[in-house]
Amino acid sequence: MPIRPPFRTAALAALLTLVAPSPSRAGLANSVWPMFQHDAQHTGRADVNGPVSATPQLAWEFKAKSGHKSSPVVGEDGTVYVPNGKLLLVAVDGATGLPIWLVDLKSAIGKGKVGLPDRSQPAVSDTGTIYQGARDNNLWATLPNGAVDWFFHVPFDGDVTMSPTIAQDGTIYMGSEALSKGWFYAMNPDGTVKWPDSAWIEDGRFTTGGSLKNSSAALSTDETRVFVSNKVDAFALDAATGDQIWKCEIATTGEGSRQPNFSPVVYNDGVADQLVLFNSKEGLWALDPNAGPGYDCSPSWLFVPPNPVDKSQKEDIKSAPAIGPDGTIYVGASRKKSSTLYALNPADGSILWKHEHSDKGAYNNNQPVVGADGTVYVSHGKVVHAFDGAGDGNGGSVVKFQMLVKGKMKTGPIIGEAGALYVPAGKRIFKITD
């Protein structure tokens, strides 16, 4: 059951304006970047362009109290919601970079342990409520003024490092490690569980049988199916009931670390869903999102990064892919501190072009993002890169700009408004504009 904070201290009351209980909510916020990889299909593609100048500028920087392991999101009014390891959430003015409010959980609910959001990127509903998971076993719902509305507690050491996904009917999909059991929930906007118990559901949850760490569930375009990965198995579930439709093994072993991101991505050709993409230790799998319970799990294709002749260690894909406006799939792969960005043909997974990074860094929770014009942006090491999505026509890349920032980037950028990137690096968020 959801828990509503029983009191506010005087210190927090001075900071936040309390409101009446929140109204019923509908879907995802209509903002430039409201959730992990922009939308419920996790395409990583904005409806506006990012910066395109060869010499982008730093508009502002916001410094937090701890390093950023997940990216911010943007509300409908342009407010930037920044997850932070020592304070659950900070609201930042998108125009100035100045903080508006912060959520202090110790003051709000009287607990000595704060939220520790870690890898969970927030998601904003169309009424402004912000949902975010944390390593205190809770999914938190914060109102637009910074007051905690409710939190849902997952028992059994249930760290919530998944980024929540909001459907258009207001359902919030989230998951928990739960000591490697992998508990996955559909939540109502009031914090109650949605799925009734069945052959697949117990106490409102579906059990994946493997730890749900640093991932985010993706929805089919019609939102009748939800896709989720525990890094070893890929699942398609009925979004209304939580019943399993199919399960496919995509790796023999998973990853113990929380840092790699294994969120699925739904590819749509503009008419119907064609592929659902899952990355794992074995490569990038293109599975059938429309298959029924008898699905034999034969992939449409499987992309395995090619090994260079002079190196025996293969590249691993530890970040989710993104999809360009023409359907090209962009995904990064790394071996230690050496990395390659690949542009893939959605028809067969063949390489259209690639960029071998000369700067040190790794694609490890660093998802590419794409502007409406097809420009691809990545955070790699300490350098922000922008690429022409079409490449050079000969299998190589075209670099639009490169920009060195202070601090190592452990998560990807977002397109926060037309002509602007928000880039987490170390303890800072940078706003980069034309």
C-alpha positions as CSV (number, residue, x, y, z in Angstrom):
1,M,0.0,0.0,0.0
2,P,1.2,3.5,-0.6
3,I,2.3,5.5,2.4
4,R,1.6,9.2,2.7
5,P,4.0,11.2,4.8
6,P,2.3,11.9,8.2
7,F,3.9,15.2,8.9
8,R,6.2,18.0,7.7
9,T,8.8,19.6,9.9
10,A,8.9,23.4,10.3
11,A,12.1,23.6,8.2
12,L,10.5,21.8,5.3
13,A,7.2,23.7,5.6
14,A,9.2,26.9,5.2
15,L,10.6,25.6,2.0
16,L,7.6,24.0,0.4
17,T,4.0,25.1,0.0
18,L,1.7,22.3,1.0
19,V,-1.3,21.5,-1.2
20,A,-4.5,19.5,-0.9
21,P,-4.4,15.8,-1.9
22,S,-3.5,15.5,-5.5
23,P,-6.2,15.0,-8.1
24,S,-6.4,11.9,-10.3
25,R,-3.8,11.9,-13.0
26,A,-3.8,10.9,-16.7
27,G,-0.7,10.3,-18.8
28,L,2.8,11.3,-19.5
29,A,3.7,15.0,-19.5
30,N,3.6,16.8,-22.8
31,S,7.2,18.2,-22.4
32,V,10.3,18.0,-24.5
33,W,11.8,15.2,-22.3
34,P,9.5,13.8,-19.6
35,M,11.0,10.4,-18.9
36,F,13.8,7.9,-19.6
37,Q,14.7,8.1,-23.3
38,H,11.9,10.5,-24.0
39,D,8.8,8.3,-24.4
40,A,7.2,5.0,-23.4
41,Q,8.8,3.2,-26.4
42,H,12.2,4.6,-25.3
43,T,13.2,5.8,-28.8
44,G,15.5,8.4,-27.3
45,R,14.3,10.9,-30.0
46,A,13.0,14.3,-29.3
47,D,10.4,16.3,-31.3
48,V,12.7,19.3,-31.4
49,N,16.3,19.8,-32.5
50,G,19.2,20.0,-30.1
51,P,22.2,22.3,-30.6
52,V,23.6,22.1,-34.1
53,S,26.3,24.9,-34.1
54,A,29.9,23.8,-34.6
55,T,30.8,25.8,-31.6
56,P,28.1,25.3,-28.9
57,Q,28.1,27.4,-25.7
58,L,27.7,26.7,-22.0
59,A,24.6,28.5,-20.9
60,W,24.8,27.5,-17.2
61,E,25.9,24.8,-14.8
62,F,24.1,23.5,-11.7
63,K,26.2,21.7,-9.0
64,A,24.6,19.1,-6.8
65,K,25.8,17.5,-3.6
66,S,26.7,14.2,-5.2
67,G,27.6,12.7,-8.6
68,H,24.8,12.0,-11.1
69,K,24.1,8.4,-12.1
70,S,20.9,9.1,-13.9
71,S,19.7,11.9,-16.2
72,P,17.2,14.7,-15.5
73,V,13.8,15.1,-17.0
74,V,11.8,18.2,-18.0
75,G,8.3,19.2,-16.9
76,E,5.7,21.0,-19.1
77,D,6.7,24.4,-17.8
78,G,10.4,23.8,-18.6
79,T,11.4,23.0,-15.0
80,V,14.3,20.5,-14.9
81,Y,14.0,17.7,-12.4
82,V,17.4,16.5,-11.3
83,P,17.8,13.2,-9.4
84,N,20.5,13.3,-6.7
85,G,22.1,10.7,-4.5
86,K,21.8,12.7,-1.2
87,L,18.5,14.5,-1.9
88,L,15.8,12.6,-3.8
89,L,15.0,15.4,-6.3
90,V,15.9,19.0,-7.1
91,A,13.8,21.3,-9.3
92,V,16.0,23.6,-11.4
93,D,14.9,26.6,-13.4
94,G,15.6,25.7,-17.1
95,A,16.3,29.3,-18.0
96,T,18.8,30.1,-15.3
97,G,20.0,26.9,-13.7
98,L,19.0,28.1,-10.3
99,P,17.4,25.6,-7.8
100,I,13.6,26.2,-7.2
101,W,13.1,23.5,-4.5
102,L,14.5,20.3,-3.2
103,V,13.0,17.2,-1.6
104,D,14.6,16.5,1.8
105,L,13.3,13.1,2.8
106,K,14.8,13.1,6.2
107,S,12.8,16.3,7.1
108,A,9.7,15.2,5.1
109,I,9.2,11.8,6.7
110,G,11.4,11.7,9.7
111,K,13.7,8.9,8.4
112,G,17.4,9.0,8.9
113,K,18.0,7.4,5.6
114,V,17.5,9.5,2.5
115,G,16.2,8.3,-0.9
116,L,19.4,7.5,-2.8
117,P,17.9,7.5,-6.3
118,D,21.0,6.1,-7.8
119,R,20.2,4.9,-11.4
120,S,16.4,5.7,-11.4
121,Q,15.6,8.5,-13.8
122,P,12.4,10.4,-12.8
123,A,9.2,10.5,-15.0
124,V,6.7,13.4,-15.0
125,S,3.0,13.0,-15.5
126,D,0.8,15.5,-17.2
127,T,-0.3,16.9,-13.9
128,G,3.3,17.5,-12.9
129,T,3.6,14.7,-10.4
130,I,7.2,13.2,-10.5
131,Y,7.7,9.5,-10.0
132,Q,11.1,8.2,-9.0
133,G,12.6,5.0,-7.6
134,A,15.3,4.9,-4.9
135,R,17.5,2.5,-3.1
136,D,15.5,2.8,0.1
137,N,13.1,0.3,-1.5
138,N,10.6,3.0,-2.4
139,L,8.9,4.4,-5.4
140,W,8.3,8.1,-4.6
141,A,5.6,10.4,-5.9
142,T,6.5,14.1,-5.6
143,L,4.0,17.0,-6.3
144,P,4.9,19.9,-8.5
145,N,5.8,22.1,-5.5
146,G,8.2,19.6,-4.1
147,A,6.0,18.0,-1.4
148,V,6.0,14.2,-1.2
149,D,2.6,12.9,-2.1
150,W,3.1,9.2,-1.4
151,F,5.7,6.4,-1.5
152,F,5.2,2.7,-2.2
153,H,7.5,0.5,-0.2
154,V,8.9,-2.7,-1.8
155,P,9.7,-5.3,1.0
156,F,12.5,-7.9,0.8
157,D,15.4,-5.5,0.2
158,G,13.7,-4.2,-2.9
159,D,16.0,-1.5,-4.3
160,V,14.2,0.4,-7.0
161,T,16.9,1.3,-9.5
162,M,14.6,1.0,-12.5
163,S,13.4,4.2,-14.2
164,P,9.5,4.4,-14.0
165,T,7.5,4.4,-17.2
166,I,4.2,6.3,-17.4
167,A,1.4,5.1,-19.8
168,Q,-1.2,7.4,-21.2
169,D,-3.8,6.0,-18.9
170,G,-1.6,7.0,-15.9
171,T,-0.3,3.6,-15.1
172,I,3.3,3.7,-13.7
173,Y,5.4,0.6,-14.5
174,M,8.3,0.0,-12.1
175,G,10.5,-2.8,-10.8
176,S,12.8,-3.8,-8.0
177,E,15.8,-6.0,-7.4
178,A,14.1,-7.7,-4.4
179,L,17.2,-9.9,-3.7
180,S,17.4,-11.0,-7.4
181,K,13.8,-12.1,-7.6
182,G,13.0,-9.2,-9.9
183,W,9.6,-7.9,-8.8
184,F,7.8,-5.9,-11.5
185,Y,4.7,-3.8,-10.8
186,A,2.0,-1.8,-12.5
187,M,1.0,1.1,-10.2
188,N,-2.1,3.3,-10.2
189,P,-1.5,7.0,-9.9
190,D,-2.7,6.9,-6.2
191,G,0.1,4.5,-5.4
192,T,-1.9,1.3,-5.3
193,V,-1.0,-1.8,-7.3
194,K,-3.0,-2.3,-10.5
195,W,-2.7,-6.0,-11.5
196,P,-5.0,-8.4,-9.7
197,D,-3.6,-11.7,-8.5
198,S,-3.6,-14.5,-11.1
199,A,-1.5,-17.4,-12.2
200,W,1.3,-14.9,-13.1
201,I,0.7,-12.2,-10.4
202,E,1.2,-12.4,-6.7
203,D,0.5,-9.4,-4.4
204,G,0.3,-7.2,-7.5
205,R,3.7,-8.1,-8.9
206,F,5.1,-10.2,-11.7
207,T,8.3,-12.1,-10.8
208,T,11.0,-12.1,-13.5
209,G,13.3,-14.5,-11.6
210,G,16.3,-12.2,-12.0
211,S,17.4,-8.9,-10.6
212,L,15.8,-5.8,-12.2
213,K,18.6,-3.2,-12.1
214,N,19.0,0.0,-14.0
215,S,16.4,-0.7,-16.7
216,S,13.1,0.8,-17.7
217,A,10.1,-1.0,-19.1
218,A,9.0,-0.1,-22.7
219,L,5.4,-0.1,-24.0
220,S,4.1,-1.1,-27.4
221,T,2.8,1.8,-29.4
222,D,-0.8,0.9,-28.6
223,E,0.3,0.3,-24.9
224,T,-1.3,-3.1,-24.7
225,R,2.0,-4.8,-24.1
226,V,4.9,-4.0,-21.7
227,F,8.4,-5.2,-22.3
228,V,11.0,-5.7,-19.6
229,S,14.4,-7.3,-19.2
230,N,16.3,-8.7,-16.2
231,K,19.5,-8.8,-18.4
232,V,19.2,-12.6,-18.9
233,D,15.6,-13.0,-20.0
234,A,13.3,-10.7,-22.1
235,F,9.6,-10.6,-21.3
236,A,6.5,-9.4,-23.1
237,L,3.6,-9.0,-20.6
238,D,-0.1,-8.1,-21.0
239,A,-0.1,-4.4,-19.9
240,A,-3.7,-4.7,-18.5
241,T,-3.2,-7.9,-16.4
242,G,0.5,-8.5,-16.1
243,D,0.2,-12.0,-17.6
244,Q,3.3,-13.3,-19.4
245,I,2.9,-13.5,-23.2
246,W,6.4,-14.7,-24.0
247,K,9.8,-15.0,-22.5
248,C,13.1,-15.3,-24.3
249,E,16.6,-16.0,-23.0
250,I,18.9,-13.3,-24.4
251,A,22.1,-14.2,-22.3
252,T,23.4,-17.0,-20.2
253,T,24.6,-14.7,-17.5
254,G,23.7,-11.1,-16.5
255,E,25.6,-8.2,-15.0
256,G,26.2,-7.8,-11.2
257,S,26.8,-4.1,-11.5
258,R,24.0,-1.5,-11.5
259,Q,25.7,0.7,-14.0
260,P,24.9,-1.1,-17.3
261,N,21.5,-0.2,-18.7
262,F,19.4,-2.9,-20.3
263,S,16.2,-1.1,-21.1
264,P,14.2,-2.4,-24.1
265,V,13.3,-0.1,-27.1
266,V,10.3,-0.5,-29.4
267,Y,10.9,0.2,-33.1
268,N,7.9,1.4,-35.1
269,D,8.0,1.9,-38.9
270,G,5.3,4.6,-38.6
271,V,2.4,2.2,-39.0
272,A,3.0,-0.7,-36.6
273,D,5.6,-2.1,-34.2
274,Q,8.2,-4.0,-36.1
275,L,10.8,-4.9,-33.5
276,V,11.5,-4.7,-29.8
277,L,15.2,-4.4,-29.1
278,F,16.9,-5.9,-26.1
279,N,20.6,-5.6,-25.3
280,S,22.6,-8.1,-23.3
281,K,26.0,-9.6,-22.9
282,E,25.3,-11.5,-26.1
283,G,24.5,-8.5,-28.3
284,L,21.5,-6.5,-29.4
285,W,18.5,-8.7,-30.0
286,A,15.7,-7.7,-32.4
287,L,12.6,-9.7,-31.3
288,D,9.0,-9.8,-32.4
289,P,6.9,-7.5,-30.3
290,N,3.6,-8.9,-31.7
291,A,4.4,-12.6,-31.2
292,G,2.0,-14.8,-29.1
293,P,2.7,-17.3,-26.3
294,G,4.1,-19.9,-28.8
295,Y,6.9,-17.6,-29.9
296,D,10.1,-19.6,-30.5
297,C,12.3,-16.5,-29.7
298,S,14.1,-16.6,-33.1
299,P,15.3,-13.0,-33.5
300,S,14.8,-11.0,-36.6
301,W,18.5,-10.3,-36.3
302,L,21.2,-10.3,-33.6
303,F,23.8,-7.6,-33.7
304,V,27.2,-8.6,-32.1
305,P,29.8,-5.9,-32.3
306,P,32.7,-7.1,-34.6
307,N,35.9,-7.8,-32.8
308,P,38.9,-5.9,-34.1
309,V,41.7,-8.0,-35.5
310,D,44.3,-6.8,-33.0
311,K,42.2,-7.2,-29.9
312,S,40.7,-10.3,-28.5
313,Q,38.3,-8.7,-26.0
314,K,34.9,-8.2,-27.5
315,E,32.9,-5.0,-27.2
316,D,29.9,-5.2,-24.9
317,I,26.6,-3.3,-25.3
318,K,25.8,-1.8,-21.9
319,S,23.6,1.1,-22.9
320,A,20.1,1.1,-24.5
321,P,19.9,2.0,-28.3
322,A,18.1,5.0,-29.7
323,I,16.1,5.4,-33.0
324,G,16.5,8.2,-35.5
325,P,13.7,9.8,-37.4
326,D,14.5,7.6,-40.5
327,G,14.6,4.4,-38.4
328,T,18.3,4.1,-38.1
329,I,19.3,2.5,-34.8
330,Y,22.2,4.0,-32.8
331,V,24.0,2.0,-30.1
332,G,27.3,2.3,-28.3
333,A,29.6,-0.6,-27.4
334,S,32.8,-0.7,-25.4
335,R,35.8,-2.8,-24.4
336,K,37.3,-1.3,-21.3
337,K,38.0,2.4,-22.2
338,S,37.7,1.9,-25.9
339,S,34.4,2.5,-27.6
340,T,32.5,2.6,-30.9
341,L,29.2,4.2,-31.8
342,Y,27.3,2.1,-34.4
343,A,24.5,3.1,-36.8
344,L,22.5,0.0,-37.7
345,N,20.0,-0.8,-40.5
346,P,16.7,-1.8,-38.8
347,A,15.9,-4.3,-41.6
348,D,18.8,-6.6,-40.8
349,G,21.0,-5.1,-38.1
350,S,23.9,-4.4,-40.6
351,I,26.3,-1.6,-39.9
352,L,25.5,1.6,-41.9
353,W,28.3,3.6,-40.3
354,K,30.5,3.6,-37.2
355,H,32.6,6.0,-35.2
356,E,35.6,4.7,-33.3
357,H,36.3,7.1,-30.4
358,S,39.8,8.4,-29.9
359,D,38.9,9.8,-26.5
360,K,38.8,7.4,-23.5
361,G,35.5,6.4,-22.1
362,A,32.8,3.7,-22.1
363,Y,29.2,3.3,-23.2
364,N,27.9,2.1,-19.8
365,N,24.5,3.7,-19.1
366,N,25.3,6.4,-21.7
367,Q,22.3,6.1,-24.0
368,P,22.5,8.1,-27.3
369,V,19.7,10.7,-27.9
370,V,18.5,12.0,-31.2
371,G,17.1,15.4,-32.3
372,A,14.2,15.8,-34.7
373,D,16.7,16.6,-37.5
374,G,18.5,13.3,-36.9
375,T,21.5,14.7,-35.1
376,V,22.9,12.1,-32.6
377,Y,24.2,13.2,-29.2
378,V,26.3,11.0,-26.9
379,S,28.2,11.5,-23.6
380,H,31.5,9.6,-23.7
381,G,34.1,10.0,-21.0
382,K,34.4,13.7,-20.6
383,V,33.4,14.7,-24.1
384,V,29.9,15.5,-25.5
385,H,29.7,14.5,-29.2
386,A,27.2,15.4,-31.9
387,F,27.1,13.3,-35.1
388,D,25.2,13.7,-38.4
389,G,22.8,10.8,-38.2
390,A,23.4,9.9,-41.9
391,G,27.1,9.4,-41.6
392,D,29.5,10.3,-44.4
393,G,28.0,7.8,-46.9
394,N,31.0,5.6,-46.8
395,G,30.6,3.8,-43.5
396,G,32.2,6.6,-41.5
397,S,30.9,9.3,-39.1
398,V,30.5,13.0,-39.5
399,V,31.2,14.9,-36.3
400,K,29.2,18.1,-35.9
401,F,30.8,19.2,-32.7
402,Q,32.8,17.9,-29.7
403,M,32.8,19.6,-26.3
404,L,34.9,18.9,-23.3
405,V,33.1,19.2,-19.9
406,K,34.2,19.1,-16.3
407,G,33.6,15.7,-14.7
408,K,33.1,12.1,-15.9
409,M,29.7,11.4,-17.5
410,K,28.1,8.3,-16.1
411,T,24.7,8.8,-17.8
412,G,23.5,10.2,-21.1
413,P,22.4,13.7,-22.1
414,I,18.8,14.8,-22.8
415,I,17.4,17.3,-25.2
416,G,15.8,19.7,-22.7
417,E,14.4,22.3,-25.0
418,A,14.8,23.4,-28.7
419,G,18.5,24.0,-29.3
420,A,19.6,22.8,-25.9
421,L,21.2,19.7,-24.2
422,Y,21.3,19.0,-20.5
423,V,24.4,17.0,-19.7
424,P,25.1,15.4,-16.3
425,A,28.8,15.1,-15.6
426,G,30.2,14.4,-12.1
427,K,28.2,16.6,-9.6
428,R,27.2,19.1,-12.3
429,I,24.4,19.5,-14.9
430,F,25.5,21.5,-17.9
431,K,23.1,23.3,-20.2
432,I,24.7,23.4,-23.7
433,T,23.1,25.6,-26.4
434,D,23.9,27.0,-29.9
